[in-house]
Amino acid sequence: METIFVRTPHVLGPALRDVRLAAGRTQTEVARSARVGRTWLSQFEDGLKVSAPLDMVFRVMAELDVEVTIKAVRI
């Protein structure tokens, strides 16, 4: 299991995209398995869905076998 470190909401989606690409998986494949829309996943990975539903984010994380460590910082 890979761990990624997140300090702002804008970097979570792009970080998960990097994990997905490193695993050689497509958005369509991950979206289907995680039961989220491919368009939603694309926007999330682009950092456009910074207030995404936590259950959807968790399903993507589980599908990619990744855990996230969050360290909040003042923006």
C-alpha atoms as a printed R data frame, in Angstrom:
   type eleno elety resid chain resno       x      y       z
1  ATOM     1    CA   MET     A     1   0.000  0.000   0.000
2  ATOM     2    CA   GLU     A     2   1.292  3.406  -0.955
3  ATOM     3    CA   THR     A     3   0.946  6.449   1.304
4  ATOM     4    CA   ILE     A     4   0.566  9.948  -0.066
5  ATOM     5    CA   PHE     A     5   0.826 13.134   1.985
6  ATOM     6    CA   VAL     A     6  -1.679 15.923   1.404
7  ATOM     7    CA   ARG     A     7  -1.489 19.467   2.763
8  ATOM     8    CA   THR     A     8  -4.266 21.195   0.770
9  ATOM     9    CA   PRO     A     9  -7.500 19.977  -0.831
10 ATOM    10    CA   HIS     A    10  -6.219 20.899  -4.295
11 ATOM    11    CA   VAL     A    11  -3.472 18.272  -4.315
12 ATOM    12    CA   LEU     A    12  -5.422 15.150  -3.333
13 ATOM    13    CA   GLY     A    13  -6.961 14.493  -6.752
14 ATOM    14    CA   PRO     A    14  -3.731 15.073  -8.684
15 ATOM    15    CA   ALA     A    15  -1.834 12.873  -6.203
16 ATOM    16    CA   LEU     A    16  -4.310 10.043  -6.736
17 ATOM    17    CA   ARG     A    17  -3.967 10.540 -10.513
18 ATOM    18    CA   ASP     A    18  -0.206 10.025 -10.160
19 ATOM    19    CA   VAL     A    19  -0.829  6.774  -8.268
20 ATOM    20    CA   ARG     A    20  -3.330  5.627 -10.898
21 ATOM    21    CA   LEU     A    21  -0.958  6.375 -13.761
22 ATOM    22    CA   ALA     A    22   1.961  4.659 -12.008
23 ATOM    23    CA   ALA     A    23  -0.255  1.579 -11.660
24 ATOM    24    CA   GLY     A    24  -1.024  1.688 -15.388
25 ATOM    25    CA   ARG     A    25  -4.778  2.005 -14.843
26 ATOM    26    CA   THR     A    26  -7.234  4.065 -16.858
27 ATOM    27    CA   GLN     A    27  -9.778  6.515 -15.478
28 ATOM    28    CA   THR     A    28 -12.571  4.408 -16.934
29 ATOM    29    CA   GLU     A    29 -11.335  1.257 -15.206
30 ATOM    30    CA   VAL     A    30 -10.865  2.910 -11.810
31 ATOM    31    CA   ALA     A    31 -14.142  4.842 -12.021
32 ATOM    32    CA   ARG     A    32 -16.098  1.700 -12.838
33 ATOM    33    CA   SER     A    33 -14.496 -0.344 -10.053
34 ATOM    34    CA   ALA     A    34 -14.866  2.480  -7.506
35 ATOM    35    CA   ARG     A    35 -18.470  3.148  -8.575
36 ATOM    36    CA   VAL     A    36 -17.883  6.803  -9.464
37 ATOM    37    CA   GLY     A    37 -18.405  8.570 -12.775
38 ATOM    38    CA   ARG     A    38 -15.450  8.864 -15.126
39 ATOM    39    CA   THR     A    39 -16.183 12.572 -15.628
40 ATOM    40    CA   TRP     A    40 -16.238 13.088 -11.866
41 ATOM    41    CA   LEU     A    41 -12.912 11.231 -11.528
42 ATOM    42    CA   SER     A    42 -11.365 13.323 -14.289
43 ATOM    43    CA   GLN     A    43 -12.444 16.564 -12.608
44 ATOM    44    CA   PHE     A    44 -11.304 15.305  -9.210
45 ATOM    45    CA   GLU     A    45  -7.883 14.380 -10.577
46 ATOM    46    CA   ASP     A    46  -7.618 17.833 -12.163
47 ATOM    47    CA   GLY     A    47  -8.169 19.419  -8.729
48 ATOM    48    CA   LEU     A    48 -11.587 20.791  -9.684
49 ATOM    49    CA   LYS     A    49 -13.547 18.805  -7.079
50 ATOM    50    CA   VAL     A    50 -11.890 19.939  -3.859
51 ATOM    51    CA   SER     A    51 -15.116 19.466  -1.905
52 ATOM    52    CA   ALA     A    52 -15.751 15.965  -3.214
53 ATOM    53    CA   PRO     A    53 -17.899 13.540  -1.202
54 ATOM    54    CA   LEU     A    54 -15.685 11.620   1.184
55 ATOM    55    CA   ASP     A    55 -17.279  8.263   0.379
56 ATOM    56    CA   MET     A    56 -16.396  8.686  -3.301
57 ATOM    57    CA   VAL     A    57 -12.818  9.668  -2.474
58 ATOM    58    CA   PHE     A    58 -12.489  6.653  -0.146
59 ATOM    59    CA   ARG     A    59 -13.733  4.283  -2.861
60 ATOM    60    CA   VAL     A    60 -11.117  5.626  -5.297
61 ATOM    61    CA   MET     A    61  -8.415  5.330  -2.639
62 ATOM    62    CA   ALA     A    62  -9.443  1.740  -1.877
63 ATOM    63    CA   GLU     A    63  -9.451  0.859  -5.573
64 ATOM    64    CA   LEU     A    64  -5.907  2.245  -5.917
65 ATOM    65    CA   ASP     A    65  -4.789  0.636  -2.628
66 ATOM    66    CA   VAL     A    66  -3.501  3.929  -1.273
67 ATOM    67    CA   GLU     A    67  -3.743  5.642   2.084
68 ATOM    68    CA   VAL     A    68  -3.595  9.375   2.592
69 ATOM    69    CA   THR     A    69  -1.959 11.265   5.420
70 ATOM    70    CA   ILE     A    70  -3.451 14.723   5.836
71 ATOM    71    CA   LYS     A    71  -1.563 17.584   7.440
72 ATOM    72    CA   ALA     A    72  -3.687 20.721   7.352
73 ATOM    73    CA   VAL     A    73  -1.984 24.037   6.776
74 ATOM    74    CA   ARG     A    74  -3.392 27.541   6.785
75 ATOM    75    CA   ILE     A    75  -4.080 28.752   3.289
